[in-house]
């Protein structure tokens, strides 16, 4: 009778291991969905920052022109060079910000892909544990029936 219990226990453990693998896969898919949502949020944030820099460039240019005009300076020569330098610095900051967001987005996309791979590996590991349980039960059965 105990030999049959060993077989049954091996089967129950196998089913449990396989179900656990699928549960881990489901959790991984859920986590990947959250990560993909974060990717979308990063894209929105990148676009917002781009628009903020565009407004900053326009505001800086307008303020510089108004200040120069109020002092009777024409926007030529040194005054124009200073205004252009300010615009270039803002544009450099804008490009750096865009690059940083793109890198963050790429990293986050890869994080989501890794989560999906983790789920697939969990299912395979569940089947491996299940097979191991069945084999262990079979060995126990064999040992008890000798």
SULBELGI-V445116 format. One record per pair of residues at least 4 apart in sequence whose C-alpha atoms are under 8 Angstrom apart, sorted by the first residue. I is the first residue (numbers start at 1). J is the second residue. Records with the same first field share a line. If there is no record, write none. Layout:
# SULBELGI-V445116
I: J, J
This chain:
# SULBELGI-V445116
1: 5
2: 6, 144
3: 7, 140, 141, 142, 144, 145
4: 8, 141
5: 9
6: 10, 137, 138, 140, 141
7: 11, 134, 137, 138, 140, 141
8: 12, 137
9: 13, 137
10: 14, 133, 134, 135, 136, 137, 138
11: 15, 130, 133, 134, 137
12: 16
13: 17, 130, 133, 134
14: 18, 127, 129, 130, 131, 132, 133, 134
15: 19, 130
16: 20, 130
17: 21, 126, 127, 129, 130
18: 22, 123, 126, 127, 129, 130
19: 23, 126
20: 24, 123, 126
21: 25, 119, 122, 123, 124, 125, 126, 127
22: 26, 119, 122, 123, 126
23: 27
24: 28, 119, 122, 123
25: 29, 116, 118, 119, 120, 122, 123
26: 30, 119
27: 31, 119
28: 32, 115, 116, 118, 119
29: 33, 115, 116, 119
30: 34
31: 35, 112, 115
32: 36, 111, 112, 113, 115, 116
33: 37, 112
34: 38
35: 39, 108, 109, 111, 112
36: 40, 108, 109, 112
37: 41
38: 42, 108
39: 43, 105, 108, 109
40: 44
41: 45
42: 46, 101, 104, 105
43: 47, 101, 105
44: 48
45: 49
46: 50, 97, 98, 101, 102
47: 51
48: 52
49: 53, 94, 97, 98
50: 54, 94, 98
51: 55
52: 56
53: 57, 90, 91, 94
54: 58
55: 59
56: 60, 90
57: 61, 87, 90, 91
58: 62
59: 63
60: 64, 86, 87
61: 65, 83, 87
62: 66
63: 67
64: 68, 83
65: 69, 75
66: 70
67: 71
68: 72, 73, 74, 75, 79
69: 73, 74, 75
73: 79
74: 79
75: 79, 80
76: 80, 81
77: 81
78: 82
79: 83
80: 84
81: 85
82: 86
83: 87
84: 88
85: 89
86: 90
87: 91
88: 92
89: 93
90: 94
91: 95
92: 96
93: 97
94: 98
95: 99
96: 100
97: 101
98: 102
99: 103
100: 104
101: 105
102: 106
103: 107
104: 108
105: 109
106: 110
107: 111
108: 112
109: 113
110: 114
111: 115
112: 116
113: 117
114: 118
115: 119
116: 120
117: 121
118: 122
119: 123
120: 124
121: 125
122: 126
123: 127
124: 128
125: 129
126: 130
127: 131
128: 132
129: 133
130: 134
131: 135
132: 136
133: 137
134: 138
135: 139
136: 140
137: 141
138: 142
139: 143
140: 144
141: 145
142: 146
